Amino acid sequence: MNRNVFGRACLAVVAGITLAAAPACAEEPAVVVTITNFAFSPATVTIKKGQTVRWVNQDFAPHTATADGETAEGDALFDTDTIGAGRLAEKTFDQAGSFAYHCGFHRGMKATVVVLE
């Protein structure tokens, strides 16, 4: 067994929750978007293709990060599903572009992920 596999594992501690990622972690760290006071902060993040966005819900209410755009089948381009209070969700963006999104529960909550090549 290769002992270096454990050395390459990434750990993240957010809001008291520890997550162990797969051994092949992205070189770029995840960009964190906090959800607080019924808003995404920052409202716009710019990342590189292949990088991950991590949404951390610091509100008392549940939220989602749901893409405004749809696939050919009519599904959202991405959807975190419900992110409960004190929980988090992640999405790795493998395609360049600008992706507007909103909270499925609170349509006034809007933000954008800009993905560069």
N, CA, C and O atoms as CSV, one atom per row, in Angstrom:
chain,resi,resn,atom,element,x,y,z
A,1,MET,N,N,0.838,-1.178,0.000
A,1,MET,CA,C,0.000,0.000,0.000
A,1,MET,C,C,0.880,1.237,0.000
A,1,MET,O,O,1.889,1.279,0.704
A,2,ASN,N,N,0.518,2.223,-0.764
A,2,ASN,CA,C,1.280,3.463,-0.871
A,2,ASN,C,C,0.945,4.366,0.308
A,2,ASN,O,O,-0.188,4.832,0.424
A,3,ARG,N,N,1.916,4.620,1.187
A,3,ARG,CA,C,1.678,5.460,2.364
A,3,ARG,C,C,1.439,6.909,1.998
A,3,ARG,O,O,0.841,7.645,2.783
A,4,ASN,N,N,1.887,7.341,0.825
A,4,ASN,CA,C,1.694,8.726,0.415
A,4,ASN,C,C,0.231,9.062,0.135
A,4,ASN,O,O,-0.138,10.236,0.111
A,5,VAL,N,N,-0.591,8.060,-0.076
A,5,VAL,CA,C,-2.013,8.313,-0.323
A,5,VAL,C,C,-2.607,9.088,0.844
A,5,VAL,O,O,-3.378,10.025,0.638
A,6,PHE,N,N,-2.253,8.706,2.065
A,6,PHE,CA,C,-2.777,9.399,3.232
A,6,PHE,C,C,-2.189,10.789,3.370
A,6,PHE,O,O,-2.863,11.694,3.861
A,7,GLY,N,N,-0.978,10.974,2.958
A,7,GLY,CA,C,-0.336,12.284,3.024
A,7,GLY,C,C,-0.956,13.282,2.056
A,7,GLY,O,O,-0.887,14.491,2.277
A,8,ARG,N,N,-1.565,12.774,0.977
A,8,ARG,CA,C,-2.166,13.665,-0.010
A,8,ARG,C,C,-3.628,13.975,0.284
A,8,ARG,O,O,-4.219,14.828,-0.378
A,9,ALA,N,N,-4.213,13.309,1.249
A,9,ALA,CA,C,-5.625,13.557,1.558
A,9,ALA,C,C,-5.787,14.971,2.092
A,9,ALA,O,O,-4.971,15.444,2.883
A,10,CYS,N,N,-6.838,15.636,1.660
A,10,CYS,CA,C,-7.112,17.008,2.085
A,10,CYS,C,C,-8.146,16.995,3.186
A,10,CYS,O,O,-9.083,16.197,3.159
A,11,LEU,N,N,-7.981,17.867,4.145
A,11,LEU,CA,C,-8.955,18.010,5.213
A,11,LEU,C,C,-9.416,19.445,5.260
A,11,LEU,O,O,-8.628,20.367,5.045
A,12,ALA,N,N,-10.677,19.636,5.537
A,12,ALA,CA,C,-11.227,20.984,5.674
A,12,ALA,C,C,-12.045,21.026,6.954
A,12,ALA,O,O,-12.833,20.119,7.222
A,13,VAL,N,N,-11.862,22.063,7.735
A,13,VAL,CA,C,-12.657,22.238,8.933
A,13,VAL,C,C,-13.459,23.516,8.748
A,13,VAL,O,O,-12.902,24.611,8.669
A,14,VAL,N,N,-14.767,23.360,8.681
A,14,VAL,CA,C,-15.653,24.489,8.475
A,14,VAL,C,C,-16.795,24.357,9.454
A,14,VAL,O,O,-17.449,23.316,9.514
A,15,ALA,N,N,-17.041,25.392,10.213
A,15,ALA,CA,C,-18.157,25.419,11.156
A,15,ALA,C,C,-18.167,24.174,12.047
A,15,ALA,O,O,-19.228,23.632,12.359
A,16,GLY,N,N,-16.983,23.734,12.450
A,16,GLY,CA,C,-16.890,22.602,13.351
A,16,GLY,C,C,-17.077,21.247,12.689
A,16,GLY,O,O,-17.128,20.231,13.383
A,17,ILE,N,N,-17.180,21.203,11.373
A,17,ILE,CA,C,-17.375,19.946,10.654
A,17,ILE,C,C,-16.079,19.620,9.926
A,17,ILE,O,O,-15.546,20.468,9.211
A,18,THR,N,N,-15.572,18.426,10.092
A,18,THR,CA,C,-14.359,18.010,9.401
A,18,THR,C,C,-14.739,17.075,8.267
A,18,THR,O,O,-15.468,16.102,8.465
A,19,LEU,N,N,-14.240,17.378,7.084
A,19,LEU,CA,C,-14.503,16.546,5.917
A,19,LEU,C,C,-13.192,15.997,5.387
A,19,LEU,O,O,-12.207,16.729,5.291
A,20,ALA,N,N,-13.166,14.747,5.048
A,20,ALA,CA,C,-11.990,14.163,4.398
A,20,ALA,C,C,-12.328,13.993,2.930
A,20,ALA,O,O,-13.301,13.326,2.578
A,21,ALA,N,N,-11.527,14.593,2.088
A,21,ALA,CA,C,-11.763,14.499,0.642
A,21,ALA,C,C,-11.021,13.303,0.077
A,21,ALA,O,O,-10.218,12.673,0.766
A,22,ALA,N,N,-11.296,12.997,-1.180
A,22,ALA,CA,C,-10.605,11.902,-1.856
A,22,ALA,C,C,-9.114,12.207,-1.922
A,22,ALA,O,O,-8.730,13.376,-1.899
A,23,PRO,N,N,-8.276,11.197,-2.002
A,23,PRO,CA,C,-6.836,11.416,-2.025
A,23,PRO,C,C,-6.350,12.348,-3.132
A,23,PRO,O,O,-5.375,13.073,-2.933
A,24,ALA,N,N,-6.990,12.347,-4.267
A,24,ALA,CA,C,-6.554,13.206,-5.371
A,24,ALA,C,C,-7.224,14.570,-5.249
A,24,ALA,O,O,-8.178,14.854,-5.973
A,25,CYS,N,N,-6.739,15.415,-4.347
A,25,CYS,CA,C,-7.331,16.724,-4.101
A,25,CYS,C,C,-6.900,17.702,-5.185
A,25,CYS,O,O,-5.803,17.613,-5.737
A,26,ALA,N,N,-7.794,18.633,-5.469
A,26,ALA,CA,C,-7.474,19.663,-6.448
A,26,ALA,C,C,-6.314,20.497,-5.933
A,26,ALA,O,O,-6.154,20.684,-4.727
A,27,GLU,N,N,-5.502,21.000,-6.867
A,27,GLU,CA,C,-4.374,21.822,-6.468
A,27,GLU,C,C,-4.838,23.157,-5.901
A,27,GLU,O,O,-4.218,23.697,-4.985
A,28,GLU,N,N,-5.920,23.685,-6.440
A,28,GLU,CA,C,-6.465,24.946,-5.971
A,28,GLU,C,C,-7.422,24.675,-4.816
A,28,GLU,O,O,-8.235,23.753,-4.892
A,29,PRO,N,N,-7.336,25.467,-3.749
A,29,PRO,CA,C,-8.259,25.254,-2.635
A,29,PRO,C,C,-9.684,25.660,-3.025
A,29,PRO,O,O,-9.890,26.445,-3.951
A,30,ALA,N,N,-10.643,25.115,-2.310
A,30,ALA,CA,C,-12.039,25.476,-2.545
A,30,ALA,C,C,-12.243,26.940,-2.171
A,30,ALA,O,O,-11.617,27.456,-1.245
A,31,VAL,N,N,-13.127,27.593,-2.909
A,31,VAL,CA,C,-13.511,28.973,-2.607
A,31,VAL,C,C,-14.773,28.892,-1.762
A,31,VAL,O,O,-15.730,28.214,-2.136
A,32,VAL,N,N,-14.781,29.570,-0.638
A,32,VAL,CA,C,-15.903,29.496,0.293
A,32,VAL,C,C,-16.857,30.660,0.079
A,32,VAL,O,O,-16.454,31.822,0.024
A,33,VAL,N,N,-18.136,30.313,-0.040
A,33,VAL,CA,C,-19.217,31.291,-0.077
A,33,VAL,C,C,-20.036,31.050,1.177
A,33,VAL,O,O,-20.572,29.958,1.368
A,34,THR,N,N,-20.138,32.055,2.033
A,34,THR,CA,C,-20.950,31.899,3.228
A,34,THR,C,C,-22.373,32.354,2.941
A,34,THR,O,O,-22.607,33.272,2.155
A,35,ILE,N,N,-23.299,31.700,3.588
A,35,ILE,CA,C,-24.705,32.071,3.501
A,35,ILE,C,C,-25.082,32.585,4.881
A,35,ILE,O,O,-25.144,31.831,5.853
A,36,THR,N,N,-25.330,33.873,4.941
A,36,THR,CA,C,-25.681,34.496,6.208
A,36,THR,C,C,-26.614,35.678,5.957
A,36,THR,O,O,-26.481,36.385,4.958
A,37,ASN,N,N,-27.545,35.878,6.862
A,37,ASN,CA,C,-28.534,36.954,6.720
A,37,ASN,C,C,-29.246,36.880,5.371
A,37,ASN,O,O,-29.516,37.905,4.746
A,38,PHE,N,N,-29.546,35.666,4.932
A,38,PHE,CA,C,-30.268,35.419,3.682
A,38,PHE,C,C,-29.564,36.049,2.476
A,38,PHE,O,O,-30.196,36.669,1.621
A,39,ALA,N,N,-28.242,35.873,2.431
A,39,ALA,CA,C,-27.444,36.372,1.304
A,39,ALA,C,C,-26.223,35.480,1.117
A,39,ALA,O,O,-25.704,34.900,2.070
A,40,PHE,N,N,-25.771,35.382,-0.152
A,40,PHE,CA,C,-24.524,34.689,-0.472
A,40,PHE,C,C,-23.397,35.713,-0.393
A,40,PHE,O,O,-23.512,36.809,-0.942
A,41,SER,N,N,-22.309,35.361,0.287
A,41,SER,CA,C,-21.196,36.299,0.411
A,41,SER,C,C,-19.875,35.572,0.188
A,41,SER,O,O,-19.552,34.635,0.918
A,42,PRO,N,N,-19.101,36.001,-0.825
A,42,PRO,CA,C,-19.363,37.117,-1.730
A,42,PRO,C,C,-20.425,36.739,-2.774
A,42,PRO,O,O,-20.660,35.563,-3.053
A,43,ALA,N,N,-21.049,37.763,-3.331
A,43,ALA,CA,C,-22.108,37.546,-4.309
A,43,ALA,C,C,-21.549,37.053,-5.642
A,43,ALA,O,O,-22.260,36.395,-6.402
A,44,THR,N,N,-20.298,37.359,-5.933
A,44,THR,CA,C,-19.637,36.861,-7.137
A,44,THR,C,C,-18.282,36.303,-6.752
A,44,THR,O,O,-17.499,36.967,-6.074
A,45,VAL,N,N,-18.005,35.082,-7.186
A,45,VAL,CA,C,-16.683,34.492,-6.999
A,45,VAL,C,C,-16.131,34.140,-8.370
A,45,VAL,O,O,-16.871,33.748,-9.272
A,46,THR,N,N,-14.817,34.286,-8.513
A,46,THR,CA,C,-14.127,33.915,-9.747
A,46,THR,C,C,-13.153,32.801,-9.410
A,46,THR,O,O,-12.310,32.938,-8.524
A,47,ILE,N,N,-13.283,31.702,-10.129
A,47,ILE,CA,C,-12.446,30.530,-9.881
A,47,ILE,C,C,-11.861,30.042,-11.199
A,47,ILE,O,O,-12.220,30.524,-12.274
A,48,LYS,N,N,-10.952,29.078,-11.094
A,48,LYS,CA,C,-10.382,28.433,-12.274
A,48,LYS,C,C,-11.163,27.167,-12.582
A,48,LYS,O,O,-11.743,26.551,-11.688
A,49,LYS,N,N,-11.176,26.784,-13.847
A,49,LYS,CA,C,-11.808,25.540,-14.269
A,49,LYS,C,C,-11.221,24.389,-13.447
A,49,LYS,O,O,-10.003,24.278,-13.308
A,50,GLY,N,N,-12.091,23.538,-12.904
A,50,GLY,CA,C,-11.657,22.425,-12.073
A,50,GLY,C,C,-11.634,22.744,-10.590
A,50,GLY,O,O,-11.382,21.862,-9.769
A,51,GLN,N,N,-11.890,23.978,-10.242
A,51,GLN,CA,C,-11.882,24.388,-8.840
A,51,GLN,C,C,-13.271,24.185,-8.221
A,51,GLN,O,O,-14.270,24.082,-8.933
A,52,THR,N,N,-13.316,24.131,-6.917
A,52,THR,CA,C,-14.538,23.846,-6.177
A,52,THR,C,C,-15.023,25.082,-5.428
A,52,THR,O,O,-14.232,25.865,-4.903
A,53,VAL,N,N,-16.355,25.233,-5.395
A,53,VAL,CA,C,-16.985,26.244,-4.549
A,53,VAL,C,C,-17.643,25.500,-3.394
A,53,VAL,O,O,-18.326,24.496,-3.596
A,54,ARG,N,N,-17.428,26.004,-2.185
A,54,ARG,CA,C,-18.011,25.406,-0.982
A,54,ARG,C,C,-18.963,26.433,-0.367
A,54,ARG,O,O,-18.541,27.518,0.035
A,55,TRP,N,N,-20.248,26.083,-0.297
A,55,TRP,CA,C,-21.235,26.950,0.332
A,55,TRP,C,C,-21.411,26.512,1.779
A,55,TRP,O,O,-21.661,25.337,2.049
A,56,VAL,N,N,-21.281,27.458,2.714
A,56,VAL,CA,C,-21.409,27.176,4.136
A,56,VAL,C,C,-22.601,27.967,4.666
A,56,VAL,O,O,-22.601,29.197,4.638
A,57,ASN,N,N,-23.604,27.258,5.144
A,57,ASN,CA,C,-24.821,27.901,5.625
A,57,ASN,C,C,-24.676,28.294,7.095
A,57,ASN,O,O,-24.683,27.436,7.978
A,58,GLN,N,N,-24.544,29.584,7.346
A,58,GLN,CA,C,-24.439,30.100,8.702
A,58,GLN,C,C,-25.762,30.710,9.180
A,58,GLN,O,O,-25.819,31.333,10.240
A,59,ASP,N,N,-26.812,30.525,8.395
A,59,ASP,CA,C,-28.145,30.990,8.768
A,59,ASP,C,C,-28.860,29.922,9.586
A,59,ASP,O,O,-28.398,28.785,9.690
A,60,PHE,N,N,-29.983,30.304,10.159
A,60,PHE,CA,C,-30.825,29.357,10.888
A,60,PHE,C,C,-31.764,28.602,9.945
A,60,PHE,O,O,-32.289,27.546,10.297
A,61,ALA,N,N,-31.973,29.155,8.737
A,61,ALA,CA,C,-32.891,28.565,7.760
A,61,ALA,C,C,-32.129,27.733,6.727
A,61,ALA,O,O,-30.950,27.985,6.479
A,62,PRO,N,N,-32.792,26.745,6.125
A,62,PRO,CA,C,-32.159,25.985,5.048
A,62,PRO,C,C,-32.091,26.817,3.772
A,62,PRO,O,O,-32.909,27.711,3.554
A,63,HIS,N,N,-31.099,26.506,2.931
A,63,HIS,CA,C,-30.914,27.199,1.658
A,63,HIS,C,C,-30.464,26.190,0.608
A,63,HIS,O,O,-30.177,25.036,0.926
A,64,THR,N,N,-30.404,26.635,-0.643
A,64,THR,CA,C,-29.800,25.863,-1.728
A,64,THR,C,C,-28.934,26.818,-2.539
A,64,THR,O,O,-29.037,28.036,-2.397
A,65,ALA,N,N,-28.095,26.267,-3.374
A,65,ALA,CA,C,-27.406,27.015,-4.429
A,65,ALA,C,C,-27.822,26.305,-5.711
A,65,ALA,O,O,-27.308,25.236,-6.037
A,66,THR,N,N,-28.755,26.909,-6.430
A,66,THR,CA,C,-29.371,26.299,-7.595
A,66,THR,C,C,-29.127,27.166,-8.828
A,66,THR,O,O,-29.483,28.344,-8.837
A,67,ALA,N,N,-28.527,26.595,-9.858
A,67,ALA,CA,C,-28.209,27.348,-11.078
A,67,ALA,C,C,-29.469,27.891,-11.727
A,67,ALA,O,O,-30.519,27.248,-11.716
A,68,ASP,N,N,-29.348,29.088,-12.296
A,68,ASP,CA,C,-30.451,29.670,-13.059
A,68,ASP,C,C,-30.629,28.942,-14.384
A,68,ASP,O,O,-31.756,28.801,-14.859
A,69,GLY,N,N,-29.540,28.478,-14.989
A,69,GLY,CA,C,-29.596,27.802,-16.284
A,69,GLY,C,C,-30.000,26.346,-16.161
A,69,GLY,O,O,-29.926,25.755,-15.083
A,70,GLU,N,N,-30.433,25.769,-17.289
A,70,GLU,CA,C,-30.879,24.378,-17.310
A,70,GLU,C,C,-30.141,23.563,-18.363
A,70,GLU,O,O,-29.597,24.102,-19.327
A,71,THR,N,N,-30.137,22.270,-18.155
A,71,THR,CA,C,-29.599,21.346,-19.146
A,71,THR,C,C,-30.648,21.147,-20.243
A,71,THR,O,O,-31.763,21.658,-20.132
A,72,ALA,N,N,-30.302,20.418,-21.286
A,72,ALA,CA,C,-31.242,20.120,-22.368
A,72,ALA,C,C,-32.452,19.333,-21.851
A,72,ALA,O,O,-33.533,19.392,-22.437
A,73,GLU,N,N,-32.263,18.602,-20.758
A,73,GLU,CA,C,-33.349,17.812,-20.170
A,73,GLU,C,C,-34.229,18.640,-19.246
A,73,GLU,O,O,-35.227,18.138,-18.730
A,74,GLY,N,N,-33.872,19.904,-19.032
A,74,GLY,CA,C,-34.674,20.767,-18.172
A,74,GLY,C,C,-34.267,20.769,-16.708
A,74,GLY,O,O,-34.948,21.369,-15.877
A,75,ASP,N,N,-33.167,20.106,-16.385
A,75,ASP,CA,C,-32.664,20.099,-15.012
A,75,ASP,C,C,-31.749,21.306,-14.796
A,75,ASP,O,O,-31.166,21.821,-15.750
A,76,ALA,N,N,-31.623,21.755,-13.558
A,76,ALA,CA,C,-30.690,22.838,-13.241
A,76,ALA,C,C,-29.275,22.391,-13.588
A,76,ALA,O,O,-28.929,21.222,-13.421
A,77,LEU,N,N,-28.458,23.326,-14.070
A,77,LEU,CA,C,-27.055,23.009,-14.386
A,77,LEU,C,C,-26.340,22.473,-13.149
A,77,LEU,O,O,-25.494,21.584,-13.248
A,78,PHE,N,N,-26.681,23.014,-11.994
A,78,PHE,CA,C,-26.208,22.462,-10.726
A,78,PHE,C,C,-27.208,22.821,-9.646
A,78,PHE,O,O,-27.919,23.820,-9.745
A,79,ASP,N,N,-27.253,21.997,-8.619
A,79,ASP,CA,C,-28.149,22.219,-7.488
A,79,ASP,C,C,-27.559,21.495,-6.293
A,79,ASP,O,O,-27.327,20.287,-6.346
A,80,THR,N,N,-27.318,22.220,-5.230
A,80,THR,CA,C,-26.715,21.615,-4.049
A,80,THR,C,C,-27.702,20.799,-3.231
A,80,THR,O,O,-27.307,20.118,-2.284
A,81,ASP,N,N,-28.981,20.859,-3.582
A,81,ASP,CA,C,-30.033,20.340,-2.716
A,81,ASP,C,C,-30.040,21.185,-1.447
A,81,ASP,O,O,-29.346,22.199,-1.381
A,82,THR,N,N,-30.788,20.797,-0.473
A,82,THR,CA,C,-30.938,21.601,0.737
A,82,THR,C,C,-29.650,21.599,1.552
A,82,THR,O,O,-29.070,20.549,1.827
A,83,ILE,N,N,-29.218,22.793,1.928
A,83,ILE,CA,C,-28.075,22.948,2.831
A,83,ILE,C,C,-28.661,23.411,4.161
A,83,ILE,O,O,-29.041,24.573,4.303
A,84,GLY,N,N,-28.733,22.522,5.117
A,84,GLY,CA,C,-29.311,22.852,6.416
A,84,GLY,C,C,-28.455,23.829,7.198
A,84,GLY,O,O,-27.297,24.068,6.858
A,85,ALA,N,N,-29.030,24.388,8.241
A,85,ALA,CA,C,-28.315,25.315,9.119
A,85,ALA,C,C,-27.049,24.643,9.650
A,85,ALA,O,O,-27.095,23.513,10.138
A,86,GLY,N,N,-25.923,25.345,9.552
A,86,GLY,CA,C,-24.651,24.818,10.029
A,86,GLY,C,C,-24.028,23.762,9.137
A,86,GLY,O,O,-23.042,23.138,9.529
A,87,ARG,N,N,-24.569,23.544,7.954
A,87,ARG,CA,C,-24.060,22.526,7.037
A,87,ARG,C,C,-23.379,23.172,5.835
A,87,ARG,O,O,-23.365,24.396,5.704
A,88,LEU,N,N,-22.818,22.345,4.963
A,88,LEU,CA,C,-22.163,22.855,3.768
A,88,LEU,C,C,-22.425,21.949,2.585
A,88,LEU,O,O,-22.844,20.802,2.738
A,89,ALA,N,N,-22.169,22.485,1.394
A,89,ALA,CA,C,-22.273,21.726,0.151
A,89,ALA,C,C,-21.182,22.219,-0.785
A,89,ALA,O,O,-20.734,23.360,-0.671
A,90,GLU,N,N,-20.751,21.370,-1.708
A,90,GLU,CA,C,-19.678,21.712,-2.644
A,90,GLU,C,C,-20.056,21.364,-4.070
A,90,GLU,O,O,-20.860,20.466,-4.320
A,91,LYS,N,N,-19.457,22.096,-5.000
A,91,LYS,CA,C,-19.616,21.820,-6.432
A,91,LYS,C,C,-18.300,22.154,-7.108
A,91,LYS,O,O,-17.769,23.249,-6.923
A,92,THR,N,N,-17.766,21.223,-7.892
A,92,THR,CA,C,-16.574,21.455,-8.689
A,92,THR,C,C,-17.031,21.851,-10.088
A,92,THR,O,O,-17.866,21.177,-10.692
A,93,PHE,N,N,-16.481,22.942,-10.595
A,93,PHE,CA,C,-16.865,23.471,-11.899
A,93,PHE,C,C,-15.828,23.061,-12.940
A,93,PHE,O,O,-14.675,23.487,-12.882
A,94,ASP,N,N,-16.249,22.233,-13.887
A,94,ASP,CA,C,-15.359,21.699,-14.913
A,94,ASP,C,C,-15.517,22.394,-16.260
A,94,ASP,O,O,-14.883,22.006,-17.240
A,95,GLN,N,N,-16.354,23.410,-16.310
A,95,GLN,CA,C,-16.624,24.122,-17.552
A,95,GLN,C,C,-16.476,25.618,-17.310
A,95,GLN,O,O,-16.974,26.143,-16.314
A,96,ALA,N,N,-15.787,26.308,-18.227
A,96,ALA,CA,C,-15.633,27.759,-18.117
A,96,ALA,C,C,-16.956,28.445,-18.434
A,96,ALA,O,O,-17.765,27.930,-19.206
A,97,GLY,N,N,-17.165,29.600,-17.833
A,97,GLY,CA,C,-18.378,30.376,-18.100
A,97,GLY,C,C,-18.813,31.146,-16.877
A,97,GLY,O,O,-18.138,31.139,-15.848
A,98,SER,N,N,-19.929,31.798,-16.997
A,98,SER,CA,C,-20.519,32.557,-15.895
A,98,SER,C,C,-21.823,31.868,-15.512
A,98,SER,O,O,-22.707,31.691,-16.350
A,99,PHE,N,N,-21.939,31.483,-14.252
A,99,PHE,CA,C,-23.074,30.701,-13.791
A,99,PHE,C,C,-23.818,31.445,-12.685
A,99,PHE,O,O,-23.380,31.477,-11.535
A,100,ALA,N,N,-24.948,32.039,-13.053
A,100,ALA,CA,C,-25.803,32.705,-12.065
A,100,ALA,C,C,-26.573,31.628,-11.306
A,100,ALA,O,O,-26.951,30.602,-11.873
A,101,TYR,N,N,-26.797,31.876,-10.018
A,101,TYR,CA,C,-27.563,30.925,-9.216
A,101,TYR,C,C,-28.385,31.656,-8.169
A,101,TYR,O,O,-28.218,32.857,-7.954
A,102,HIS,N,N,-29.268,30.924,-7.526
A,102,HIS,CA,C,-30.177,31.478,-6.529
A,102,HIS,C,C,-30.452,30.417,-5.466
A,102,HIS,O,O,-30.052,29.262,-5.609
A,103,CYS,N,N,-31.135,30.822,-4.406
A,103,CYS,CA,C,-31.614,29.873,-3.405
A,103,CYS,C,C,-32.995,29.415,-3.834
A,103,CYS,O,O,-33.853,30.241,-4.146
A,104,GLY,N,N,-33.216,28.128,-3.854
A,104,GLY,CA,C,-34.503,27.575,-4.256
A,104,GLY,C,C,-35.633,27.924,-3.302
A,104,GLY,O,O,-36.799,27.913,-3.696
A,105,PHE,N,N,-35.305,28.233,-2.056
A,105,PHE,CA,C,-36.320,28.608,-1.069
A,105,PHE,C,C,-36.566,30.110,-1.032
A,105,PHE,O,O,-37.676,30.558,-0.744
A,106,HIS,N,N,-35.531,30.882,-1.322
A,106,HIS,CA,C,-35.576,32.340,-1.176
A,106,HIS,C,C,-35.076,32.970,-2.470
A,106,HIS,O,O,-33.892,33.285,-2.594
A,107,ARG,N,N,-35.969,33.150,-3.426
A,107,ARG,CA,C,-35.599,33.557,-4.787
A,107,ARG,C,C,-34.870,34.900,-4.847
A,107,ARG,O,O,-34.219,35.194,-5.849
A,108,GLY,N,N,-34.963,35.700,-3.821
A,108,GLY,CA,C,-34.246,36.979,-3.806
A,108,GLY,C,C,-32.760,36.827,-3.541
A,108,GLY,O,O,-31.994,37.771,-3.735
A,109,MET,N,N,-32.347,35.649,-3.100
A,109,MET,CA,C,-30.929,35.372,-2.858
A,109,MET,C,C,-30.300,34.968,-4.183
A,109,MET,O,O,-30.610,33.906,-4.722
A,110,LYS,N,N,-29.415,35.812,-4.711
A,110,LYS,CA,C,-28.786,35.554,-6.010
A,110,LYS,C,C,-27.284,35.779,-5.926
A,110,LYS,O,O,-26.801,36.583,-5.129
A,111,ALA,N,N,-26.562,35.056,-6.760
A,111,ALA,CA,C,-25.106,35.201,-6.817
A,111,ALA,C,C,-24.607,34.601,-8.131
A,111,ALA,O,O,-25.389,34.081,-8.927
A,112,THR,N,N,-23.282,34.684,-8.343
A,112,THR,CA,C,-22.692,34.213,-9.604
A,112,THR,C,C,-21.340,33.558,-9.343
A,112,THR,O,O,-20.559,34.025,-8.514
A,113,VAL,N,N,-21.079,32.479,-10.056
A,113,VAL,CA,C,-19.761,31.855,-10.099
A,113,VAL,C,C,-19.215,32.085,-11.495
A,113,VAL,O,O,-19.842,31.699,-12.482
A,114,VAL,N,N,-18.039,32.718,-11.585
A,114,VAL,CA,C,-17.358,32.933,-12.872
A,114,VAL,C,C,-16.202,31.937,-12.919
A,114,VAL,O,O,-15.344,31.921,-12.038
A,115,VAL,N,N,-16.194,31.115,-13.953
A,115,VAL,CA,C,-15.174,30.066,-14.085
A,115,VAL,C,C,-14.281,30.407,-15.277
A,115,VAL,O,O,-14.754,30.498,-16.410
A,116,LEU,N,N,-12.987,30.596,-15.012
A,116,LEU,CA,C,-12.008,30.910,-16.049
A,116,LEU,C,C,-11.332,29.635,-16.531
A,116,LEU,O,O,-11.260,28.649,-15.798
A,117,GLU,N,N,-10.836,29.656,-17.770
A,117,GLU,CA,C,-10.102,28.504,-18.330
A,117,GLU,C,C,-8.899,28.184,-17.497
A,117,GLU,O,O,-8.162,27.250,-17.811
